[in-house]
Every structure is written in structure tokens, then in C-alpha cells.
Amino acid sequence: MSFHATHERSAPVTEDRGTLLDSLNEDLAGELQAVTMYLQYSALLHGAHRKELRDLFQAEIPDELRHAQLLADKISVWGGIPTTTARDVPKAANAQQMLRNILDAENQAVADYTERAQQADDAGEIGLKVDLENIIVDETKHRDEVDQILKGYSDHESGRA
């Protein structure tokens, strides 16, 4: 689905910019998924590490909202319509599955934003490229933190806690 409908007063959307605009909207859907995922998962947590994981999940929400706002603003500046539809949140039966789902989403975000930064560079959108690289830094930190927590689950299951 194309999200780069233009307003009459907006600059024309070039083919490169139109492709980038559609991709930014896909990224926005991913950020909206992340907000919803962290919100839902923080509410559904049970067990011994509930408080720590709940605090971690809720601490990520402002970063994801900031990313979503940056994307929505750029989409709007270019005459597009920011999506309001999040990607589906994967179901999880326990905290470990929640963490695995989050790790998958963060890995996807890093890959998507790395590609998007290259697209922005190719389109001559250096400011956007820098913004996207800053998001990559945030998403990499989120990914690495979740990865470290999951390694603790694996260590505990194998008796190496």
C-alpha cells in the first residue's frame, strides 16, 4: 500500500523520495508495534523478575514514541500521511518469549533503519540519514540489553547462572 499521497502545496515526491516515504511509513508501523508491544508485555508479565522486566519495558516506550514522532513528522513534511496502523504484536506465553519477540523486533528495526539510512543518503537527505543513524544507536542498545537478559535465561536453564 502506498502512503505517499501528496498535498497540493507540497513539493513533488520524486521516485526515490516516494520509495523512501513508503519505507518510512513501514518503519513507523514498526515503532507503533514496539510501543504497543512494550505496553502490553509490561502489563502481562508474571513471575520472579516481573518488576525488573516491567521497568525495562516501560522505559523503552518513550524512545519508541520519539522515533515514531520523528518518522511521522518527516512523512508529513514530505506530503505523506503517517500511518496509524501498527504491525501485529506477536503473542507470548511467558517473559522469555516476550524477550525473544522483542529481540526479533529490535533486530528487524536495526536492519530496516540501516537500509533506510542508506536510502536517505542516496536521496541526498543527509539530515534524515543522521536522524536514522541516531535511531540505529537507540535500537542497537535496546537489542543488546534484551540479548544480555536472554543469555541469562539460557545460562539459568543450563545451570550456568
Buried (B, 14 or more C-beta within 10 A) or exposed (E): EEBBEBEEEBEEBEEBBBBBBBBBBBBBBBBBBBBBBBBBBBEBBEEEBEEEBBEBBBEBBEBBBBBBEBBBEBBEEBBBBBBEEBBEBBEBEEBBEBBBBBBEBBBBBBEBBBEBBEBBBEBEBEEBBEBBBBBBEBBBEBBEBBBEBBEEBEEEEEEEE
